Amino acid sequence: MAPYLAPHNLRETKVAYSHDLIEPGNWKLTMENNRECYHCGANHPELTVPLFAYGFGFAPEELDESEREHAAEYACMLNDNHRDWEAAGLPSREVDRLDDMVTGFRTERLPLSGAGESHTIDTRRACNKLMGNLDNAKLGGLHFWTQPNSWHHFMGDHAVVFSVLPIDAEHSLLRTKWLVHKDAVEGVDYDLENLIGVWMATNQQDSDLVGYCQEGARMTGYEQGPYSPHTEMLVEKFVNWYVGRMLSHLAETRAVA
Ligand SMILES: [Fe+2]
């Protein structure tokens, strides 16, 4: 990940805000919610202003004609942006090693809607002092997911980093931190409410969804179903990775015994 993250120079950042949220669901359900964006369109009115849900998979048979056109335009924009960003020294293309490495991860720099600068409600930078030595804020969002319990978004002006820690069988702690350039001053370079607004709202919406899943899984009528190959392939990889780690641990335990 070093070449992808280097332009954002994380050593020269500070934590602008940190927030802990107790989600009413277990760690597995919390992670599974994070690894699909099928729910984004209907549940994240703030996040889907800057974020194109197409970047995280979609079911082609569910799209109408105009949505299909939109998805094709998005694919062209993605290609063009990757070419331009990489030419400017910003690694951007997808790397997905979510289920074939012990330290499973995924990354890609994705274009954002509107001004294309940040995860904000007006899609523009929240912090006027950009990260590292960047001189262009229109860099979309670089996501970095790691197994088993984190995801991160790096924009030109700030980063949002997340980790999930299990508390008990029905509760998890989601810890979110917003990072800005170390010299950025609150109230001068950035407005805190604007910086954190989109993800504070999104986290609460996800927490509510995780709670519904936990309630559903607890019911006696619950039946498991297959994952969608179009919209839940990254959930499948999360589960694959976890099963692989358990099998490996089992083999090691047996070898010792
Ligand atoms: Fe979500």
Residues whose N, C-alpha, C, O or C-beta is under 5 A from the ligand:
A	BS01	LIG	N33 D206
